[in-house]
């Protein structure tokens, strides 16, 4: 029986945090391009739609305004 060594990865610091201007995430690698940012934004909006926050937004603002507000939720790179 052969035992394989696990690849060691350096311990990465906590890669996400929340501030007043929103959620921040730090990821290794190159900066994503426009297509990747559009996909990240789409996934982010889908996750918001599946969260309890979406129900609260619809209840508070109505479906139409909640949809407009959701379109403002965007992934940004800095």
MITI-382151 format. One line per 10 residues: number of its first residue (from 0); their letters; for each residue y, x, z of N, C-alpha, C, O. Coordinates in Angstrom, 2 decimals, padded with zeros to 5 digits. Last residue first. Example, Ala and Ser with C-alpha at 12.3 -4.5 7.8 and 13.67 -1.06 7.14 Angstrom:
1 = SA = -002.25/012.85/007.08/-001.06/013.67/007.14/000.03/012.90/007.87/001.14/013.41/008.04 ~ -005.69/013.19/007.80/-004.50/012.30/007.80/-003.30/013.20/007.80/-003.32/014.24/008.46
end
This chain:
77 = XXXXXXXXXX = 045.83/-010.66/-007.44/047.04/-009.91/-007.08/046.75/-008.44/-007.09/047.64/-007.63/-006.82 ~ 044.85/-013.67/-008.95/044.56/-012.28/-008.64/045.88/-011.57/-008.37/046.90/-011.86/-009.00 ~ 043.93/-016.98/-007.95/044.91/-016.02/-008.46/044.45/-014.61/-008.13/043.75/-014.38/-007.14 ~ 042.78/-020.21/-008.53/042.42/-018.86/-008.12/043.42/-017.92/-008.75/043.73/-018.03/-009.93 ~ 044.52/-023.19/-007.59/044.14/-022.17/-008.58/043.70/-020.88/-007.89/044.19/-020.53/-006.81 ~ 045.47/-026.38/-007.37/044.62/-025.43/-006.65/044.10/-024.43/-007.68/043.32/-024.79/-008.55 ~ 046.64/-028.18/-009.05/047.48/-027.08/-008.58/046.68/-026.04/-007.80/047.17/-024.93/-007.59 ~ 044.77/-030.14/-009.42/045.03/-029.25/-010.56/045.91/-028.06/-010.17/045.93/-027.05/-010.86 ~ 045.05/-031.51/-007.01/043.87/-030.66/-007.20/044.08/-029.69/-008.37/043.62/-028.54/-008.31 ~ 047.33/-033.03/-007.48/047.38/-031.95/-006.50/046.22/-030.99/-006.70/046.40/-029.77/-006.57
67 = XXXXXXXXXX = 046.29/-034.84/-009.35/047.39/-033.94/-009.73/047.49/-032.76/-008.78/047.70/-031.62/-009.20 ~ 044.36/-036.11/-007.72/043.95/-035.39/-008.94/045.03/-034.41/-009.38/044.73/-033.27/-009.75 ~ 046.05/-037.28/-005.85/045.08/-036.27/-005.40/044.60/-035.45/-006.58/044.44/-034.23/-006.47 ~ 047.33/-039.17/-007.44/048.11/-038.04/-006.93/047.19/-036.92/-006.43/047.53/-035.74/-006.56 ~ 045.08/-040.86/-007.98/045.87/-040.25/-009.05/046.65/-039.03/-008.56/046.64/-037.98/-009.21 ~ 044.07/-041.71/-005.42/043.25/-040.94/-006.36/044.09/-040.20/-007.40/043.83/-039.03/-007.68 ~ 046.15/-041.20/-002.50/045.64/-042.01/-003.60/044.95/-041.12/-004.62/045.21/-039.92/-004.68 ~ 046.87/-039.72/-000.27/047.78/-039.76/-001.41/047.37/-040.72/-002.53/048.17/-041.01/-003.42 ~ 044.86/-040.14/001.75/046.28/-039.97/002.11/047.23/-040.21/000.93/048.28/-040.83/001.10 ~ 042.45/-040.40/000.43/042.84/-041.41/001.39/044.35/-041.34/001.67/045.01/-042.37/001.79
57 = XXXXXXXXXX = 042.42/-038.05/-001.05/042.39/-039.33/-001.75/042.88/-040.44/-000.81/043.63/-041.32/-001.22 ~ 042.41/-036.12/001.03/043.50/-036.15/000.05/043.57/-037.51/-000.66/044.66/-038.05/-000.84 ~ 039.97/-036.74/002.30/041.22/-036.88/003.04/042.42/-036.95/002.09/043.34/-037.75/002.30 ~ 038.21/-036.06/000.27/038.24/-037.44/000.77/039.55/-037.71/001.52/040.14/-038.78/001.40 ~ 038.78/-033.30/000.12/039.03/-034.18/-001.03/039.13/-035.64/-000.58/040.03/-036.36/-001.00 ~ 037.89/-032.31/002.57/039.31/-032.25/002.26/039.65/-033.19/001.11/040.71/-033.82/001.13 ~ 035.14/-032.33/002.49/035.81/-033.40/003.22/037.33/-033.43/002.96/037.96/-034.47/003.11 ~ 034.26/-031.31/-000.93/034.51/-031.07/000.49/035.14/-032.30/001.16/035.62/-033.20/000.48 ~ 034.08/-031.56/-003.63/032.86/-031.86/-002.86/033.08/-031.76/-001.35/032.19/-032.09/-000.57 ~ 036.58/-030.68/-004.48/036.21/-032.08/-004.75/034.97/-032.49/-003.93/034.84/-033.67/-003.59
47 = XXXXXXXXXX = 036.38/-027.99/-003.85/037.33/-028.82/-003.11/036.94/-030.29/-003.26/036.97/-031.05/-002.29 ~ 034.52/-027.25/-005.80/034.16/-027.15/-004.38/035.10/-027.97/-003.51/034.66/-028.57/-002.53 ~ 036.05/-027.66/-008.10/034.82/-028.44/-007.90/034.39/-028.42/-006.43/033.95/-029.43/-005.89 ~ 038.02/-025.70/-007.72/038.40/-027.11/-007.73/037.19/-028.02/-007.53/037.29/-029.04/-006.85 ~ 036.39/-023.41/-007.93/037.16/-023.66/-006.71/037.53/-025.14/-006.61/037.38/-025.75/-005.56 ~ 035.49/-023.61/-010.57/034.53/-023.70/-009.46/035.22/-024.01/-008.14/034.70/-024.79/-007.33 ~ 037.98/-023.28/-011.87/037.17/-024.48/-012.09/036.18/-024.68/-010.94/036.05/-025.78/-010.40 ~ 038.71/-020.72/-011.01/039.55/-021.87/-010.69/038.77/-023.16/-010.81/038.87/-024.03/-009.95 ~ 036.64/-019.23/-012.19/036.80/-019.23/-010.73/037.63/-020.43/-010.29/037.30/-021.09/-009.30 ~ 037.23/-019.71/-014.91/035.95/-020.17/-014.35/036.02/-020.23/-012.82/035.52/-021.17/-012.22
37 = XXXXXXXXXX = 039.70/-018.45/-015.09/039.61/-019.88/-015.39/038.32/-020.46/-014.80/038.33/-021.57/-014.27 ~ 038.92/-015.85/-014.50/039.84/-016.53/-013.59/039.80/-018.04/-013.82/039.87/-018.82/-012.88 ~ 037.35/-015.28/-016.73/036.73/-015.30/-015.41/037.61/-016.04/-014.40/037.10/-016.76/-013.55 ~ 039.33/-015.35/-018.70/038.20/-016.28/-018.77/037.52/-016.41/-017.41/037.16/-017.51/-016.98 ~ 041.03/-013.23/-017.89/041.53/-014.60/-017.93/040.38/-015.63/-017.95/040.47/-016.66/-017.28 ~ 039.04/-010.98/-015.80/039.91/-011.31/-016.92/040.32/-012.78/-016.87/040.00/-013.49/-015.92 ~ 039.00/-009.48/-012.50/038.49/-010.41/-013.51/039.52/-010.68/-014.60/040.72/-010.62/-014.35 ~ 039.02/-005.97/-011.79/039.72/-007.26/-011.74/039.18/-008.19/-012.83/038.94/-007.74/-013.95 ~ 035.90/-004.44/-010.85/037.13/-004.51/-011.63/037.74/-005.90/-011.53/037.05/-006.88/-011.21 ~ 034.74/-004.08/-007.41/034.60/-004.18/-008.86/035.95/-004.22/-009.55/037.00/-004.07/-008.92
27 = XXXXXXXXXX = 034.55/-006.10/-004.42/034.45/-004.82/-005.13/034.34/-005.06/-006.63/033.89/-006.12/-007.06 ~ 037.00/-008.41/-003.25/035.69/-008.16/-003.82/035.67/-006.80/-004.49/036.67/-006.38/-005.08 ~ 038.54/-010.39/-000.91/038.54/-009.05/-001.47/037.13/-008.76/-001.96/036.17/-008.84/-001.19 ~ 040.41/-013.32/-000.68/039.09/-012.72/-000.80/039.24/-011.36/-001.45/039.98/-011.20/-002.42 ~ 042.20/-015.77/001.11/042.22/-014.47/000.44/040.81/-013.90/000.44/040.10/-014.00/001.44 ~ 043.58/-018.98/001.09/042.40/-018.17/001.31/042.50/-016.89/000.50/042.86/-016.93/-000.68 ~ 047.13/-019.40/001.87/045.83/-019.78/001.36/044.73/-018.80/001.72/044.92/-017.91/002.54 ~ 049.48/-018.77/003.12/049.56/-019.07/001.69/048.19/-019.34/001.07/048.09/-019.49/-000.15 ~ 048.69/-018.20/005.74/049.49/-019.40/005.49/049.55/-019.76/004.01/049.67/-020.93/003.67 ~ 045.25/-017.11/005.36/046.63/-016.93/005.79/047.41/-018.18/005.43/046.85/-019.12/004.86
17 = XXXXXXXXXX = 041.95/-016.13/005.93/042.86/-017.22/005.65/044.25/-016.87/006.18/044.39/-016.39/007.31 ~ 039.62/-013.92/004.26/040.44/-014.33/005.40/041.41/-015.41/004.95/041.67/-015.58/003.76 ~ 036.86/-011.85/003.37/037.69/-013.04/003.17/038.45/-013.37/004.45/037.97/-013.12/005.56 ~ 035.26/-009.68/003.94/035.90/-009.72/002.64/036.73/-010.99/002.40/037.27/-011.16/001.30 ~ 034.84/-007.43/006.48/034.95/-008.85/006.20/035.79/-009.03/004.96/036.94/-008.58/004.92 ~ 033.67/-004.33/004.96/034.43/-005.11/005.94/034.43/-006.58/005.56/034.07/-006.93/004.44 ~ 030.34/-003.29/004.33/031.63/-003.73/003.81/032.37/-004.50/004.89/031.76/-005.25/005.65 ~ 028.37/-000.56/004.72/028.83/-001.78/005.37/030.22/-002.12/004.88/031.16/-001.33/004.99 ~ 026.82/000.52/001.70/027.75/000.77/002.81/028.17/-000.56/003.41/028.32/-001.56/002.71 ~ 023.41/-000.05/001.27/024.77/-000.35/000.84/025.69/-000.04/001.99/025.36/-000.32/003.15
7 = XXXXXXXX = 020.37/001.26/000.38/021.41/001.18/001.40/022.75/000.93/000.76/023.16/001.62/-000.18 ~ 017.51/-000.33/-000.63/018.71/000.37/-001.06/019.77/000.18/000.00/020.02/-000.93/000.47 ~ 014.58/000.20/001.25/015.65/-000.69/000.84/016.85/000.14/000.41/017.15/001.17/001.01 ~ 011.66/001.71/000.05/012.87/001.81/000.86/013.90/000.83/000.33/014.07/000.66/-000.88 ~ 008.42/000.35/000.05/009.65/000.68/-000.67/010.82/000.75/000.30/010.93/-000.05/001.23 ~ 005.20/001.41/000.50/006.36/000.85/001.17/007.61/001.30/000.42/007.81/002.49/000.19 ~ 002.12/000.60/-000.88/003.33/001.41/-001.01/004.51/000.70/-000.35/004.77/-000.48/-000.61 ~ -001.17/000.84/000.00/000.00/000.00/000.00/001.24/000.89/000.00/001.35/001.82/000.80
end
